[in-house]
Amino acid sequence: MKQPILASRRASFAIITVIYLLAGVAGCLIFSGLKPAMPELWALLMADIAATIIVWAFGILFRNVSVYDPYWSVWPPVAYTAWAFYKGTFTLPVLLLLIATWYWGIRLTCNWAYTFRGMAHEDWRYTQYRKTLHPVAFHLTNFLGLNMMPTVLVFVAMLPGFGLYGSAAPARIWLWAGFSMCLAAATIQLVADTQIHRFRKAHPGQYCNMGLWRKGRHPNYFGEILMWWGVWVMYASQGAVDWRISGAIAMTALFLFVSIPMMERRQRQNKPGYDEYRKRTRMLI
């Protein structure tokens, strides 16, 4: 479905907004329907999955997997805020969580919006899958790997945050440490993305080796990893160190073993001198 209107960024933003509003409505309906029959967080997960299916379906309709891209940064602050109202809980830990996730989410969504070219453009990773995989394999990869897997992974990484809503423990220094980690993470991402956007304008076709990118090859990914460890530290500050750490571990593994290797293969193929830069620069920061 490649029509001229899809090349318009303004029209494309409107389309994305409508898609996400429909996904939100579907999620609310699913949560309301399932809440009496299962634990609340399970019902929320089902709502999250239902919303993802709506976004995925529109991605199929528009032949563009990138419809899902903003979901990563939109869902956490919206879900945490909705949960605060649902629970009627606005304790200090919850308020700090909301501040951190809205700062992170707005920044990341703005970065997506800045790089968004319109519905006619699909991220190079998805285009690569579409070209190299059998159609059946592509659609399975699209649904399970590119849409559903990130949804479930982010939800698991969010579980420590949900654990803050029922805590009656007093604020401890580790709560503020975790909050500071989240703020630092989003700020690192802001600086790193600003630097690389400016560099690409001035030096098209070259790898970025200025600012934070001189200290690490993927400072933006480092910020993303740090964000979820910060959420976990906030949760652990309430005296709970349990299986919920698996979310931060899984998020770290995703970037170390999937996202970074994929990006580096592309950089080594397309950016002259990247191998030398790779040898002298740390992976993260």
C-alpha positions in Angstrom: 0.0 0.0 0.0 2.4 2.6 -1.3 0.4 5.7 -2.2 1.8 9.3 -2.6 0.0 10.4 0.6 2.2 7.9 2.6 5.3 9.9 1.5 3.9 13.0 3.4 5.3 13.1 6.9 2.4 15.1 8.2 -0.1 12.5 6.9 2.1 9.7 8.1 2.2 11.1 11.6 -1.6 11.4 11.6 -1.9 7.7 10.4 0.5 6.6 13.2 -1.5 8.5 15.8 -4.8 6.9 14.7 -3.2 3.5 14.8 -1.9 3.9 18.3 -5.2 5.3 19.5 -7.0 2.3 18.2 -4.4 0.0 19.8 -4.9 1.8 23.1 -8.7 1.4 22.9 -8.2 -2.3 22.1 -5.9 -2.7 25.1 -8.3 -1.0 27.5 -11.1 -3.2 26.3 -9.1 -6.4 26.7 -7.9 -5.4 30.2 -11.4 -4.6 31.3 -12.7 -7.9 30.0 -9.9 -10.1 31.5 -9.4 -8.3 34.8 -12.0 -10.3 36.7 -10.8 -13.6 35.4 -7.0 -13.4 36.0 -4.3 -11.6 38.0 -4.2 -7.9 37.1 -0.6 -7.9 35.7 -1.5 -10.9 33.5 -4.5 -9.0 32.2 -2.3 -6.0 31.5 0.1 -8.2 29.6 -2.8 -9.5 27.5 -3.8 -5.9 26.8 -0.3 -5.1 25.8 -0.3 -8.1 23.4 -3.7 -7.1 22.0 -2.4 -3.5 21.3 0.7 -5.0 19.6 -1.5 -7.1 17.4 -3.4 -4.0 16.3 -0.1 -2.2 15.4 1.2 -5.3 13.7 -1.9 -5.7 11.6 -1.6 -2.1 10.4 2.0 -2.8 9.6 0.9 -5.6 7.4 -1.8 -3.4 5.8 0.8 -0.6 5.0 3.6 -3.1 4.2 5.8 -1.3 6.7 7.1 -3.0 9.9 8.3 0.4 11.1 4.7 1.1 12.2 5.8 -0.7 15.4 8.9 1.5 16.0 7.4 4.1 18.4 5.7 1.4 20.5 8.9 0.7 22.4 9.0 4.2 23.9 5.2 5.0 24.0 4.0 2.0 26.0 6.1 2.2 29.2 5.2 5.8 30.4 1.6 5.4 29.3 1.2 2.0 31.0 2.9 3.2 34.3 0.8 6.3 34.4 -2.5 4.4 33.7 -1.4 1.9 36.4 -0.9 4.7 38.9 -4.4 6.0 38.3 -5.9 2.5 38.3 -4.2 1.7 41.7 -4.7 5.2 43.1 -1.0 5.1 44.1 1.2 8.2 43.8 3.8 7.5 46.4 7.3 9.0 46.1 8.8 5.9 44.4 5.9 5.9 41.9 6.2 9.6 41.1 10.0 9.2 40.6 9.3 6.3 38.2 6.8 8.3 36.3 9.2 11.3 36.0 12.0 9.0 34.8 10.0 7.1 32.3 8.2 10.1 30.8 11.5 11.9 30.4 13.0 8.8 28.7 9.9 8.1 26.6 9.4 11.6 25.3 13.0 11.9 24.4 13.1 8.6 22.6 9.8 9.2 20.8 11.0 12.6 19.7 14.1 11.0 18.3 11.9 8.6 16.4 9.8 11.5 15.1 12.9 13.4 14.0 14.2 10.4 11.9 10.7 9.4 10.7 10.5 9.9 6.9 6.9 8.8 6.4 4.9 5.7 6.0 6.5 5.0 2.6 9.9 4.4 4.3 10.8 1.2 6.2 13.8 0.7 8.5 16.7 -0.9 6.7 16.7 -3.9 9.1 13.1 -4.8 8.2 13.7 -4.3 4.5 16.7 -6.6 4.8 14.5 -9.3 6.3 11.8 -8.8 3.7 14.4 -9.2 0.9 16.3 -12.2 2.3 13.6 -14.3 3.9 10.9 -16.5 2.4 7.6 -14.7 2.6 6.3 -17.2 5.2 9.5 -16.9 7.3 9.4 -13.1 7.0 5.8 -12.9 8.3 6.6 -15.2 11.2 9.8 -13.2 12.0 7.8 -10.0 11.7 5.0 -11.1 14.1 7.1 -13.0 16.6 10.5 -11.4 16.4 10.0 -7.8 15.4 6.7 -7.1 17.1 5.8 -9.6 19.8 9.2 -10.3 21.2 10.0 -6.6 22.0 6.6 -6.1 23.5 7.1 -9.0 25.9 10.7 -8.1 26.6 9.8 -4.5 27.5 6.9 -5.7 29.7 9.3 -8.0 31.6 11.7 -5.1 32.0 8.9 -3.0 33.3 7.9 -5.5 36.0 10.3 -4.0 38.7 8.5 -0.7 38.1 5.1 -2.2 38.7 6.6 -3.6 41.9 6.9 -0.1 43.3 3.2 0.5 43.4 2.5 -1.8 46.3 5.6 -0.9 48.3 5.3 0.7 51.7 9.0 0.9 52.3 10.5 4.4 53.1 12.6 6.1 50.5 16.2 5.0 50.6 19.3 6.3 49.0 19.2 3.4 46.4 15.8 4.7 45.2 17.4 8.0 44.4 20.4 6.2 42.9 18.1 4.2 40.5 16.2 7.4 39.7 19.5 9.2 38.9 20.5 6.2 36.7 17.3 6.6 34.7 17.8 10.3 34.2 21.4 9.8 33.3 20.5 7.1 30.8 18.0 9.3 29.0 20.4 12.2 29.0 23.2 10.1 27.6 20.8 9.0 24.8 19.8 12.6 24.1 23.4 13.8 23.8 24.5 10.8 21.8 21.6 11.0 19.3 22.0 14.8 19.0 25.7 14.4 18.3 25.2 11.7 15.6 22.5 13.6 13.8 24.8 16.7 13.6 27.7 14.5 12.5 25.7 12.8 9.7 24.6 16.1 8.3 28.2 17.4 8.2 29.9 14.1 7.2 27.4 11.9 5.3 28.6 8.3 4.8 31.1 8.4 7.6 31.0 6.8 11.0 30.6 9.1 14.0 33.6 9.5 16.2 32.9 12.7 18.1 31.7 13.4 21.6 30.3 10.3 23.3 30.9 8.3 20.2 34.6 8.8 20.7 34.3 7.0 24.1 32.0 4.2 23.0 30.7 2.8 19.7 27.1 2.6 21.0 26.5 5.2 23.7 22.8 5.3 22.8 22.4 1.6 23.4 24.4 2.0 26.6 21.8 4.6 27.7 19.0 2.1 26.9 20.6 -0.6 29.0 21.2 1.8 31.9 17.6 2.9 31.9 16.2 -0.5 32.7 18.9 -1.2 35.3 17.9 2.1 36.9 14.3 0.9 37.1 15.4 -2.3 38.7 17.6 -0.5 41.2 14.6 1.6 42.2 12.6 -1.5 42.8 15.5 -3.2 44.7 15.8 -0.2 46.9 12.5 -1.2 48.5 14.1 -4.3 49.8 13.0 -6.7 47.0 15.8 -8.5 45.1 14.2 -11.3 43.2 13.5 -12.8 39.8 12.4 -9.4 38.4 16.1 -8.7 37.7 15.6 -11.0 34.7 14.1 -8.1 32.7 17.2 -5.9 32.9 19.3 -8.9 32.2 17.2 -9.8 29.1 17.3 -6.2 27.9 21.1 -6.2 28.2 21.4 -9.5 26.3 19.2 -8.1 23.5 21.5 -5.2 22.8 24.8 -7.2 23.3 23.9 -10.2 21.2 21.3 -8.9 18.7 21.1 -5.2 18.2 24.8 -4.3 18.4 26.1 -7.1 16.2 23.5 -6.3 13.5 24.4 -2.7 13.6 28.1 -3.4 13.5 27.8 -5.7 10.5 26.1 -2.9 8.6 28.6 -0.3 9.7 31.6 -2.5 8.7 30.1 -3.0 5.3 29.1 0.6 4.6 31.5 2.9 6.6 35.2 3.0 5.5 37.5 2.8 8.4 35.0 1.4 10.8 37.1 -1.6 11.6 39.9 0.6 12.9 37.4 2.6 14.9 36.1 -0.6 16.3 39.5 -1.8 17.4 40.3 1.4 19.4 36.9 2.2 20.8 34.9 0.3 23.5 31.6 -1.2 22.6 29.5 0.8 25.0 31.1 3.6 27.0 
